[in-house]
Amino acid sequence: MNFYDFSARGLNEHEVKMEEYKGKVVIVVNIASKCGFTSQLKELEEIYNEYKDRGFVVLGFPCAQFTADEPQDKEELVEFYVNSSGITFPLFEKADVNGKTAHPLFKYLKSQDPEYFAGEIKWNFTKYLLNTEGKVVKKFAPTVLPSNMKKEIEGLLK
């Protein structure tokens, strides 16, 4: 299995195959509208817009596994992320990231984590950076601002 073997349902209810992102540098991030890190959405959108024409994409997965930080239903998710926050990067339906109900994509990402803090995702806004071959090259903690990931992104885009 590799990253491109997975799929996920977008907020538009269409199944999206990760192979659509083949050849791109990808950030996969679990997001939440009521989290202390929700302000990072703006920076994620900014780096997406800055690099998308160079082969970069952010994939956002709302997640409700951490203190009910994502209580909204699908229509409310669209309203918050798309209409209110102006997010244009691809968004997916709510997904669990830990435990038996974790989305298979997140189970895979955690199994491929090259960093010392592999395993369970500790909080929303954990960011996985994948290279153009779909390999996880780095996991960023929720406290790492998206703007502080630019050096690694640029290095993979060259």
LOKOL-113717 format. One record per atom (N, C-alpha, C, O, CB): x, y, z; atom name; residue in three letters. Coordinates in steps of 0.05 Angstrom, whole numbers. Each point is the difference from the previous one (the first is absolute). Glycine has a CB too. Layout:
<pts>
[[X Y Z] CA Ala],
...
</pts>
This chain:
<pts>
[[17 -24 0] N Met],
[[-17 24 0] CA Met],
[[18 25 0] C Met],
[[21 0 12] O Met],
[[-58 -25 12] CB Met],
[[27 46 -37] N Asn],
[[12 26 2] CA Asn],
[[-22 21 0] C Asn],
[[-23 -6 -3] O Asn],
[[65 -11 -21] CB Asn],
[[-34 42 28] N Phe],
[[-19 22 2] CA Phe],
[[-20 1 -22] C Phe],
[[-24 5 4] O Phe],
[[60 20 20] CB Phe],
[[-27 -31 -48] N Tyr],
[[-17 2 -24] CA Tyr],
[[-21 -23 -2] C Tyr],
[[-17 2 -17] O Tyr],
[[55 20 -6] CB Tyr],
[[-36 -41 40] N Asp],
[[-20 -22 0] CA Asp],
[[-25 7 16] C Asp],
[[-20 -15 -1] O Asp],
[[58 -17 -3] CB Asp],
[[-38 54 18] N Phe],
[[-22 8 17] CA Phe],
[[-19 19 -13] C Phe],
[[6 13 -21] O Phe],
[[23 -20 60] CB Phe],
[[-53 9 -28] N Ser],
[[-19 20 -9] CA Ser],
[[-15 10 25] C Ser],
[[1 -12 21] O Ser],
[[-6 -10 -67] CB Ser],
[[-9 44 42] N Ala],
[[-16 12 22] CA Ala],
[[-23 15 -13] C Ala],
[[2 10 -22] O Ala],
[[38 -7 54] CB Ala],
[[-62 -1 -17] N Arg],
[[-23 15 -10] CA Arg],
[[3 29 6] C Arg],
[[4 9 23] O Arg],
[[-33 -49 -16] CB Arg],
[[28 57 -28] N Gly],
[[1 29 3] CA Gly],
[[-25 11 12] C Gly],
[[-20 -14 2] O Gly],
[[50 16 -41] CB Gly],
[[-28 23 48] N Leu],
[[-24 13 11] CA Leu],
[[-23 1 -20] C Leu],
[[-23 3 7] O Leu],
[[53 24 23] CB Leu],
[[-23 -28 -56] N Asn],
[[-20 0 -21] CA Asn],
[[-12 -28 -4] C Asn],
[[-16 -4 -18] O Asn],
[[40 42 -4] CB Asn],
[[-17 -57 39] N Glu],
[[-9 -28 0] CA Glu],
[[11 -17 -23] C Glu],
[[-9 -23 -3] O Glu],
[[-32 40 25] CB Glu],
[[59 -7 -37] N His],
[[13 -16 -21] CA His],
[[25 -13 11] C His],
[[15 11 16] O His],
[[-33 20 -52] CB His],
[[22 -56 28] N Glu],
[[24 -15 8] CA Glu],
[[24 11 -15] C Glu],
[[-1 3 -24] O Glu],
[[-26 -45 34] CB Glu],
[[48 48 5] N Val],
[[24 12 -12] CA Val],
[[23 -20 4] C Val],
[[6 -8 23] O Val],
[[-21 55 -14] CB Val],
[[27 -55 -31] N Lys],
[[23 -18 2] CA Lys],
[[26 16 4] C Lys],
[[4 20 -14] O Lys],
[[-28 -54 -16] CB Lys],
[[40 25 48] N Met],
[[25 15 6] CA Met],
[[18 0 -24] C Met],
[[18 16 -2] O Met],
[[-22 -29 50] CB Met],
[[0 -6 -66] N Glu],
[[17 0 -25] CA Glu],
[[-4 25 -16] C Glu],
[[17 7 -17] O Glu],
[[-19 -57 16] CB Glu],
[[-19 65 6] N Glu],
[[-4 26 -13] CA Glu],
[[23 20 8] C Glu],
[[4 19 -15] O Glu],
[[-54 -27 15] CB Glu],
[[63 2 22] N Tyr],
[[21 18 9] CA Tyr],
[[28 -11 -6] C Tyr],
[[20 10 11] O Tyr],
[[-50 5 25] CB Tyr],
[[32 -35 -53] N Lys],
[[25 -11 -8] CA Lys],
[[18 21 -12] C Lys],
[[-9 16 -17] O Lys],
[[-13 -61 9] CB Lys],
[[47 46 17] N Gly],
[[19 19 -10] CA Gly],
[[-1 27 14] C Gly],
[[15 18 -7] O Gly],
[[-19 -40 -36] CB Gly],
[[-13 25 63] N Lys],
[[-2 25 15] CA Lys],
[[12 -4 28] C Lys],
[[1 -22 11] O Lys],
[[-43 35 -37] CB Lys],
[[51 9 37] N Val],
[[7 1 28] CA Val],
[[-26 4 15] C Val],
[[-16 18 -7] O Val],
[[64 1 -1] CB Val],
[[-53 -35 29] N Val],
[[-26 0 13] CA Val],
[[4 4 30] C Val],
[[18 -11 13] O Val],
[[-36 -20 -49] CB Val],
[[0 47 48] N Ile],
[[-3 0 29] CA Ile],
[[-28 -11 6] C Ile],
[[-20 10 -11] O Ile],
[[51 30 17] CB Ile],
[[-32 -60 11] N Val],
[[-25 -11 10] CA Val],
[[-2 9 29] C Val],
[[18 -5 16] O Val],
[[-17 -36 -48] CB Val],
[[-24 54 38] N Val],
[[-3 11 27] CA Val],
[[-28 -5 11] C Val],
[[-20 3 -15] O Val],
[[54 32 3] CB Val],
[[-35 -43 37] N Asn],
[[-27 -2 13] CA Asn],
[[-6 27 12] C Asn],
[[15 11 16] O Asn],
[[-8 -60 -6] CB Asn],
[[-30 60 -17] N Ile],
[[-8 27 7] CA Ile],
[[-25 0 17] C Ile],
[[-14 -20 2] O Ile],
[[35 37 -44] CB Ile],
[[-26 6 55] N Ala],
[[-24 2 17] CA Ala],
[[-7 30 2] C Ala],
[[17 17 2] O Ala],
[[-6 -59 24] CB Ala],
[[-37 47 -26] N Ser],
[[-10 28 0] CA Ser],
[[0 12 28] C Ser],
[[-1 25 2] O Ser],
[[-27 -36 -41] CB Ser],
[[28 -5 60] N Lys],
[[-1 10 27] CA Lys],
[[25 -6 17] C Lys],
[[-2 -3 24] O Lys],
[[-48 -2 -27] CB Lys],
[[72 4 -11] N Cys],
[[26 -8 13] CA Cys],
[[16 26 5] C Cys],
[[-3 20 -13] O Cys],
[[2 -65 -10] CB Cys],
[[18 43 43] N Gly],
[[18 22 6] CA Gly],
[[19 6 -23] C Gly],
[[12 22 -1] O Gly],
[[-15 -33 49] CB Gly],
[[6 -8 -66] N Phe],
[[19 4 -23] CA Phe],
[[-15 7 -26] C Phe],
[[12 1 -22] O Phe],
[[19 -33 43] CB Phe],
[[-57 37 -19] N Thr],
[[-17 6 -24] CA Thr],
[[11 23 -16] C Thr],
[[-4 2 -24] O Thr],
[[-35 -20 47] CB Thr],
[[53 37 -10] N Ser],
[[11 23 -14] CA Ser],
[[21 -9 -21] C Ser],
[[6 16 -18] O Ser],
[[-14 12 59] CB Ser],
[[18 -52 -39] N Gln],
[[19 -10 -20] CA Gln],
[[-13 -4 -27] C Gln],
[[14 -2 -20] O Gln],
[[11 -20 57] CB Gln],
[[-51 21 -39] N Leu],
[[-14 -3 -26] CA Leu],
[[9 22 -19] C Leu],
[[4 -5 -24] O Leu],
[[-43 -17 47] CB Leu],
[[41 46 -13] N Lys],
[[8 23 -17] CA Lys],
[[27 -5 -12] C Lys],
[[4 5 -24] O Lys],
[[-32 26 52] CB Lys],
[[47 -40 -12] N Glu],
[[27 -5 -10] CA Glu],
[[1 -24 -19] C Glu],
[[15 1 -20] O Glu],
[[4 18 62] CB Glu],
[[-35 -39 -36] N Leu],
[[-1 -23 -18] CA Leu],
[[-10 9 -28] C Leu],
[[10 -9 -20] O Leu],
[[-18 -23 59] CB Leu],
[[-13 49 -38] N Glu],
[[-11 10 -26] CA Glu],
[[21 18 -14] C Glu],
[[3 -1 -24] O Glu],
[[-49 0 44] CB Glu],
[[61 17 -5] N Glu],
[[20 17 -12] CA Glu],
[[23 -16 -13] C Glu],
[[8 6 -22] O Glu],
[[-19 28 57] CB Glu],
[[21 -55 -21] N Ile],
[[21 -16 -13] CA Ile],
[[-11 -16 -23] C Ile],
[[14 -5 -20] O Ile],
[[11 3 64] CB Ile],
[[-49 -7 -42] N Tyr],
[[-13 -14 -23] CA Tyr],
[[0 18 -24] C Tyr],
[[8 -8 -22] O Tyr],
[[-37 -20 53] CB Tyr],
[[19 53 -28] N Asn],
[[-1 18 -22] CA Asn],
[[27 8 -10] C Asn],
[[3 5 -24] O Asn],
[[-46 12 42] CB Asn],
[[62 -15 -1] N Glu],
[[28 8 -8] CA Glu],
[[13 -22 -17] C Glu],
[[14 7 -19] O Glu],
[[-10 20 61] CB Glu],
[[-9 -52 -36] N Tyr],
[[14 -22 -13] CA Tyr],
[[-16 -18 -18] C Tyr],
[[11 -17 -14] O Tyr],
[[18 18 53] CB Tyr],
[[-55 3 -40] N Lys],
[[-17 -19 -15] CA Lys],
[[7 -1 -30] C Lys],
[[-2 -21 -13] O Lys],
[[-34 29 46] CB Lys],
[[45 14 -44] N Asp],
[[8 0 -29] CA Asp],
[[27 -14 -5] C Asp],
[[7 -5 -23] O Asp],
[[-33 47 18] CB Asp],
[[39 -49 27] N Arg],
[[26 -14 -2] CA Arg],
[[-2 -29 6] C Arg],
[[20 -15 2] O Arg],
[[3 57 10] CB Arg],
[[-48 -52 -8] N Gly],
[[-4 -28 6] CA Gly],
[[-3 -7 29] C Gly],
[[11 -20 10] O Gly],
[[15 11 -50] CB Gly],
[[-40 26 55] N Phe],
[[-4 -4 29] CA Phe],
[[-30 0 6] C Phe],
[[-15 14 -12] O Phe],
[[60 8 22] CB Phe],
[[-53 -38 10] N Val],
[[-28 -1 8] CA Val],
[[-1 -6 30] C Val],
[[16 -14 11] O Val],
[[-30 -1 -57] CB Val],
[[-7 27 59] N Val],
[[-7 -5 28] CA Val],
[[-25 -16 -1] C Val],
[[-19 7 -15] O Val],
[[42 35 33] CB Val],
[[-25 -64 -3] N Leu],
[[-24 -16 2] CA Leu],
[[-10 2 29] C Leu],
[[13 -10 18] O Leu],
[[2 -22 -56] CB Leu],
[[-39 44 42] N Gly],
[[-10 4 27] CA Gly],
[[-22 -20 8] C Gly],
[[-20 -3 -15] O Gly],
[[31 51 10] CB Gly],
[[-8 -61 27] N Phe],
[[-19 -19 11] CA Phe],
[[-10 9 26] C Phe],
[[13 -2 21] O Phe],
[[11 -35 -45] CB Phe],
[[-49 47 25] N Pro],
[[-12 7 26] CA Pro],
[[0 -24 19] C Pro],
[[-5 -23 -9] O Pro],
[[-23 59 -13] CB Pro],
[[33 -31 47] N Cys],
[[3 -22 19] CA Cys],
[[-14 8 27] C Cys],
[[5 21 10] O Cys],
[[38 -37 -32] CB Cys],
[[-59 -3 32] N Ala],
[[-15 6 25] CA Ala],
[[10 -18 23] C Ala],
[[-15 -5 19] O Ala],
[[-24 19 -46] CB Ala],
[[63 -24 26] N Gln],
[[10 -18 21] CA Gln],
[[12 13 24] C Gln],
[[7 -13 19] O Gln],
[[1 -19 -55] CB Gln],
[[-5 58 34] N Phe],
[[14 15 22] CA Phe],
[[-19 20 12] C Phe],
[[-4 21 -11] O Phe],
[[49 -28 -12] CB Phe],
[[-55 1 46] N Thr],
[[-18 18 16] CA Thr],
[[-22 13 -17] C Thr],
[[-6 23 4] O Thr],
[[44 -15 27] CB Thr],
[[-50 -23 -49] N Ala],
[[-22 10 -16] CA Ala],
[[7 26 -15] C Ala],
[[-17 18 -1] O Ala],
[[-15 -40 33] CB Ala],
[[57 24 -41] N Asp],
[[8 25 -14] CA Asp],
[[-13 3 -28] C Asp],
[[2 21 -12] O Asp],
[[42 -25 36] CB Asp],
[[-57 -17 -33] N Glu],
[[-13 2 -26] CA Glu],
[[-29 -12 2] C Glu],
[[-5 -22 -8] O Glu],
[[50 18 -16] CB Glu],
[[-63 20 36] N Pro],
[[-27 -9 5] CA Pro],
[[-19 2 -24] C Pro],
[[-23 -9 2] O Pro],
[[30 21 45] CB Pro],
[[2 1 -68] N Gln],
[[-18 7 -22] CA Gln],
[[-7 -23 -19] C Gln],
[[15 -19 -3] O Gln],
[[4 64 6] CB Gln],
[[-43 -43 -15] N Asp],
[[-8 -20 -20] CA Asp],
[[11 10 -27] C Asp],
[[13 21 -2] O Asp],
[[-55 -34 28] CB Asp],
[[37 -3 -47] N Lys],
[[12 6 -26] CA Lys],
[[-6 28 -10] C Lys],
[[17 14 -10] O Lys],
[[-20 -63 -1] CB Lys],
[[-22 57 12] N Glu],
[[-8 27 -9] CA Glu],
[[13 22 15] C Glu],
[[9 20 -11] O Glu],
[[-53 -39 -3] CB Glu],
[[47 15 41] N Glu],
[[13 20 16] CA Glu],
[[30 0 -5] C Glu],
[[13 22 1] O Glu],
[[-48 -28 34] CB Glu],
[[47 -17 -42] N Leu],
[[28 0 -8] CA Leu],
[[5 16 -24] C Leu],
[[19 16 -1] O Leu],
[[-15 -61 21] CB Leu],
[[-21 42 -40] N Val],
[[3 15 -25] CA Val],
[[-3 30 6] C Val],
[[15 17 -9] O Val],
[[-34 -55 -18] CB Val],
[[-1 45 43] N Glu],
[[-4 28 8] CA Glu],
[[24 12 13] C Glu],
[[9 21 -6] O Glu],
[[-58 -30 11] CB Glu],
[[60 -6 15] N Phe],
[[23 10 15] CA Phe],
[[25 2 -17] C Phe],
[[13 21 -2] O Phe],
[[-33 -40 44] CB Phe],
[[28 -4 -54] N Tyr],
[[26 -1 -14] CA Tyr],
[[0 15 -26] C Tyr],
[[18 15 -6] O Tyr],
[[-11 -59 28] CB Tyr],
[[-28 40 -38] N Val],
[[0 11 -27] CA Val],
[[-11 28 0] C Val],
[[13 19 -10] O Val],
[[-19 -65 -9] CB Val],
[[-18 50 29] N Asn],
[[-13 26 -2] CA Asn],
[[11 20 20] C Asn],
[[4 23 -8] O Asn],
[[-45 -47 -7] CB Asn],
[[45 17 40] N Ser],
[[10 19 20] CA Ser],
[[30 3 0] C Ser],
[[10 23 3] O Ser],
[[-50 -34 25] CB Ser],
[[54 -11 -30] N Ser],
[[30 1 2] CA Ser],
[[13 3 -27] C Ser],
[[24 6 -1] O Ser],
[[-27 -34 42] CB Ser],
[[-11 23 -62] N Gly],
[[12 4 -27] CA Gly],
[[20 -21 -8] C Gly],
[[18 5 -16] O Gly],
[[-25 42 22] CB Gly],
[[4 -71 5] N Ile],
[[19 -22 -6] CA Ile],
[[-6 -10 -28] C Ile],
[[-22 -6 -7] O Ile],
[[25 -7 56] CB Ile],
[[19 12 -65] N Thr],
[[-3 -11 -28] CA Thr],
[[15 -26 -4] C Thr],
[[-4 -13 -21] O Thr],
[[-1 60 6] CB Thr],
[[22 -55 34] N Phe],
[[13 -25 -3] CA Phe],
[[-20 -23 4] C Phe],
[[-21 5 13] O Phe],
[[65 15 3] CB Phe],
[[-38 -44 -26] N Pro],
[[-20 -22 2] CA Pro],
[[-6 -7 29] C Pro],
[[17 -3 17] O Pro],
[[0 -15 -60] CB Pro],
[[-43 15 48] N Leu],
[[-10 -7 26] CA Leu],
[[-16 -26 -1] C Leu],
[[-13 -6 -21] O Leu],
[[11 54 34] CB Leu],
[[3 -64 7] N Phe],
[[-12 -26 1] CA Phe],
[[-20 -2 23] C Phe],
[[-1 17 17] O Phe],
[[42 -37 -38] CB Phe],
[[-57 -1 20] N Glu],
[[-19 -5 22] CA Glu],
[[15 -5 26] C Glu],
[[24 -6 -1] O Glu],
[[-58 -12 -31] CB Glu],
[[20 21 54] N Lys],
[[13 -5 26] CA Lys],
[[12 -27 0] C Lys],
[[-10 -20 -11] O Lys],
[[-23 49 34] CB Lys],
[[56 -31 -10] N Ala],
[[15 -25 1] CA Ala],
[[12 -4 28] C Ala],
[[11 19 11] O Ala],
[[-2 -17 -60] CB Ala],
[[-12 -26 60] N Asp],
[[15 -6 24] CA Asp],
[[29 -6 -8] C Asp],
[[6 -10 -22] O Asp],
[[-47 -9 45] CB Asp],
[[60 27 -6] N Val],
[[28 -4 -6] CA Val],
[[14 -21 18] C Val],
[[22 -9 -5] O Val],
[[-21 56 -11] CB Val],
[[-15 -54 38] N Asn],
[[11 -19 19] CA Asn],
[[-20 -22 5] C Asn],
[[-24 2 -5] O Asn],
[[51 34 26] CB Asn],
[[-17 -58 -10] N Gly],
[[-17 -22 9] CA Gly],
[[-10 -18 -23] C Gly],
[[8 3 -23] O Gly],
[[-20 26 61] CB Gly],
[[-7 -46 -30] N Lys],
[[-11 -20 -19] CA Lys],
[[-15 13 -23] C Lys],
[[-2 -11 -21] O Lys],
[[0 -22 59] CB Lys],
[[-10 57 -32] N Thr],
[[-16 13 -21] CA Thr],
[[16 20 -17] C Thr],
[[-11 14 -16] O Thr],
[[-28 -19 47] CB Thr],
[[66 5 -27] N Ala],
[[16 19 -15] CA Ala],
[[-2 -5 -30] C Ala],
[[-2 -23 -9] O Ala],
[[34 26 47] CB Ala],
[[-33 18 -53] N His],
[[-1 -2 -29] CA His],
[[25 -15 -10] C His],
[[22 4 11] O His],
[[-49 39 -15] CB His],
[[24 -62 -15] N Pro],
[[23 -15 -9] CA Pro],
[[24 17 -9] C Pro],
[[23 -8 3] O Pro],
[[-55 -27 -17] CB Pro],
[[26 59 3] N Leu],
[[22 17 -8] CA Leu],
[[17 9 24] C Leu],
[[24 0 -2] O Leu],
[[-52 16 -37] CB Leu],
[[15 -10 61] N Phe],
[[15 9 24] CA Phe],
[[14 -24 13] C Phe],
[[22 4 11] O Phe],
[[-55 33 -4] CB Phe],
[[21 -61 -8] N Lys],
[[15 -23 9] CA Lys],
[[25 -4 -15] C Lys],
[[22 -6 11] O Lys],
[[-65 -16 2] CB Lys],
[[41 26 -40] N Tyr],
[[24 -3 -17] CA Tyr],
[[21 21 7] C Tyr],
[[23 -6 4] O Tyr],
[[-52 -13 -41] CB Tyr],
[[20 45 38] N Leu],
[[19 21 5] CA Leu],
[[15 -4 26] C Leu],
[[24 4 2] O Leu],
[[-54 27 -27] CB Leu],
[[15 -39 46] N Lys],
[[13 -5 26] CA Lys],
[[20 -23 -2] C Lys],
[[21 1 13] O Lys],
[[-62 16 10] CB Lys],
[[36 -37 -39] N Ser],
[[18 -23 -3] CA Ser],
[[25 8 -16] C Ser],
[[21 -13 3] O Ser],
[[-60 -18 -2] CB Ser],
[[38 53 -16] N Gln],
[[22 9 -16] CA Gln],
[[16 23 12] C Gln],
[[20 9 -11] O Gln],
[[-45 -24 -28] CB Gln],
[[17 23 62] N Asp],
[[11 23 13] CA Asp],
[[30 -4 7] C Asp],
[[7 -18 15] O Asp],
[[-52 29 4] CB Asp],
[[63 5 -31] N Pro],
[[28 -4 4] CA Pro],
[[11 14 25] C Pro],
[[23 -4 8] O Pro],
[[-19 0 -56] CB Pro],
[[-21 19 62] N Glu],
[[9 15 23] CA Glu],
[[0 -16 26] C Glu],
[[-11 -22 1] O Glu],
[[-5 63 -24] CB Glu],
[[28 -29 43] N Tyr],
[[2 -13 26] CA Tyr],
[[-26 -2 14] C Tyr],
[[-3 -16 19] O Tyr],
[[49 32 -16] CB Tyr],
[[-66 1 -10] N Phe],
[[-25 -1 14] CA Phe],
[[-22 -13 -17] C Phe],
[[-22 10 -2] O Phe],
[[35 31 27] CB Phe],
[[-6 -63 -37] N Ala],
[[-19 -16 -16] CA Ala],
[[-22 -11 18] C Ala],
[[3 0 24] O Ala],
[[34 -12 -57] CB Ala],
[[-58 3 21] N Gly],
[[-22 -12 15] CA Gly],
[[-24 18 0] C Gly],
[[-5 15 -19] O Gly],
[[38 -39 47] CB Gly],
[[-48 23 -6] N Glu],
[[-25 14 1] CA Glu],
[[4 30 -4] C Glu],
[[19 12 8] O Glu],
[[-36 -47 23] CB Glu],
[[-3 46 -45] N Ile],
[[0 29 -4] CA Ile],
[[-10 13 26] C Ile],
[[-20 -8 11] O Ile],
[[12 4 -62] CB Ile],
[[23 23 61] N Lys],
[[-5 12 26] CA Lys],
[[-22 21 0] C Lys],
[[-14 4 20] O Lys],
[[61 -14 -8] CB Lys],
[[-51 24 -35] N Trp],
[[-19 22 -1] CA Trp],
[[-5 8 -28] C Trp],
[[13 -9 -19] O Trp],
[[2 26 64] CB Trp],
[[-36 0 -49] N Asn],
[[-6 11 -26] CA Asn],
[[23 18 -10] C Asn],
[[16 10 16] O Asn],
[[-65 -12 -6] CB Asn],
[[51 5 -36] N Phe],
[[20 15 -14] CA Phe],
[[28 -13 1] C Phe],
[[20 13 -1] O Phe],
[[-46 28 12] CB Phe],
[[26 -68 -9] N Thr],
[[24 -15 -5] CA Thr],
[[3 -2 -30] C Thr],
[[-19 -7 -14] O Thr],
[[15 -20 58] CB Thr],
[[27 33 -54] N Lys],
[[4 3 -29] CA Lys],
[[21 -20 -10] C Lys],
[[22 -2 10] O Lys],
[[-34 50 -7] CB Lys],
[[4 -64 -23] N Tyr],
[[18 -19 -13] CA Tyr],
[[8 12 -27] C Tyr],
[[-16 7 -16] O Tyr],
[[-5 -47 39] CB Tyr],
[[48 41 -27] N Leu],
[[10 10 -26] CA Leu],
[[10 -23 -16] C Leu],
[[16 -16 9] O Leu],
[[-2 60 12] CB Leu],
[[-24 -46 -46] N Leu],
[[7 -22 -18] CA Leu],
[[14 12 -24] C Leu],
[[-6 22 -10] O Leu],
[[-33 -50 26] CB Leu],
[[58 13 -26] N Asn],
[[15 9 -24] CA Asn],
[[-16 -7 -25] C Asn],
[[-22 -11 1] O Asn],
[[66 5 23] CB Asn],
[[-32 12 -47] N Thr],
[[-14 -5 -26] CA Thr],
[[-4 -29 -7] C Thr],
[[-14 -6 -19] O Thr],
[[34 48 4] CB Thr],
[[-8 -60 31] N Glu],
[[-4 -29 -4] CA Glu],
[[-20 -11 20] C Glu],
[[-5 -24 1] O Glu],
[[51 20 -19] CB Glu],
[[-58 22 35] N Gly],
[[-20 -9 19] CA Gly],
[[12 -12 25] C Gly],
[[-14 -13 16] O Gly],
[[-16 5 -53] CB Gly],
[[55 14 42] N Lys],
[[14 -11 24] CA Lys],
[[-1 21 22] C Lys],
[[6 24 -4] O Lys],
[[24 -53 -24] CB Lys],
[[-37 21 53] N Val],
[[0 18 23] CA Val],
[[29 7 6] C Val],
[[16 -18 5] O Val],
[[-59 -2 14] CB Val],
[[49 46 -19] N Val],
[[27 9 6] CA Val],
[[2 14 26] C Val],
[[22 2 12] O Val],
[[-14 2 -60] CB Val],
[[-31 6 58] N Lys],
[[1 14 26] CA Lys],
[[-28 2 11] C Lys],
[[-20 2 -14] O Lys],
[[61 23 0] CB Lys],
[[-42 -26 41] N Lys],
[[-25 5 14] CA Lys],
[[4 24 17] C Lys],
[[20 3 15] O Lys],
[[-32 -52 -14] CB Lys],
[[-6 68 -3] N Phe],
[[2 25 16] CA Phe],
[[-20 0 22] C Phe],
[[-24 -7 -5] O Phe],
[[40 32 -36] CB Phe],
[[-8 -18 65] N Ala],
[[-18 1 23] CA Ala],
[[-20 23 -4] C Ala],
[[4 18 -16] O Ala],
[[32 -36 46] CB Ala],
[[-59 16 -16] N Pro],
[[-20 21 -2] CA Pro],
[[10 28 6] C Pro],
[[-10 20 -11] O Pro],
[[-23 -54 23] CB Pro],
[[53 36 5] N Thr],
[[11 26 7] CA Thr],
[[17 13 -21] C Thr],
[[6 24 1] O Thr],
[[-6 -40 45] CB Thr],
[[8 1 -67] N Val],
[[17 11 -21] CA Val],
[[-19 15 -20] C Val],
[[-18 -12 -11] O Val],
[[52 -26 16] CB Val],
[[-28 63 -8] N Leu],
[[-16 17 -19] CA Leu],
[[6 -8 -28] C Leu],
[[23 -7 -7] O Leu],
[[-23 45 40] CB Leu],
[[-20 -38 -50] N Pro],
[[5 -7 -29] CA Pro],
[[21 17 -13] C Pro],
[[16 -10 -16] O Pro],
[[-63 -4 14] CB Pro],
[[49 39 10] N Ser],
[[21 18 -12] CA Ser],
[[28 -10 7] C Ser],
[[19 6 -14] O Ser],
[[-51 33 17] CB Ser],
[[35 -54 19] N Asn],
[[26 -11 8] CA Asn],
[[6 -26 -15] C Asn],
[[21 -12 5] O Asn],
[[-26 34 40] CB Asn],
[[-12 -31 -63] N Met],
[[5 -24 -15] CA Met],
[[9 7 -29] C Met],
[[6 -18 -15] O Met],
[[-40 -6 42] CB Met],
[[36 49 -33] N Lys],
[[6 9 -28] CA Lys],
[[27 -11 -10] C Lys],
[[2 -7 -23] O Lys],
[[-29 48 32] CB Lys],
[[47 -41 8] N Lys],
[[27 -8 -8] CA Lys],
[[-2 -29 -10] C Lys],
[[12 -7 -21] O Lys],
[[10 38 54] CB Lys],
[[-35 -49 -18] N Glu],
[[-2 -28 -8] CA Glu],
[[-17 -3 -25] C Glu],
[[7 -16 -18] O Glu],
[[-3 3 66] CB Glu],
[[-26 28 -51] N Ile],
[[-16 -1 -23] CA Ile],
[[16 9 -25] C Ile],
[[0 -14 -20] O Ile],
[[-41 23 48] CB Ile],
[[54 14 -26] N Glu],
[[16 10 -22] CA Glu],
[[22 -20 -8] C Glu],
[[5 -3 -24] O Glu],
[[-14 50 39] CB Glu],
[[21 -60 4] N Gly],
[[21 -20 -6] CA Gly],
[[-11 -23 -16] C Gly],
[[14 -12 -17] O Gly],
[[9 25 59] CB Gly],
[[-48 -21 -37] N Leu],
[[-12 -22 -15] CA Leu],
[[-11 8 -27] C Leu],
[[-3 -16 -18] O Leu],
[[-9 -4 61] CB Leu],
[[7 46 -47] N Leu],
[[-11 10 -25] CA Leu],
[[22 4 -21] C Leu],
[[-6 3 -24] O Leu],
[[-31 19 49] CB Leu],
[[62 -22 -16] N Lys],
[[22 6 -20] CA Lys],
[[5 -24 -18] C Lys],
[[17 1 -17] O Lys],
[[4 29 50] CB Lys],
</pts>
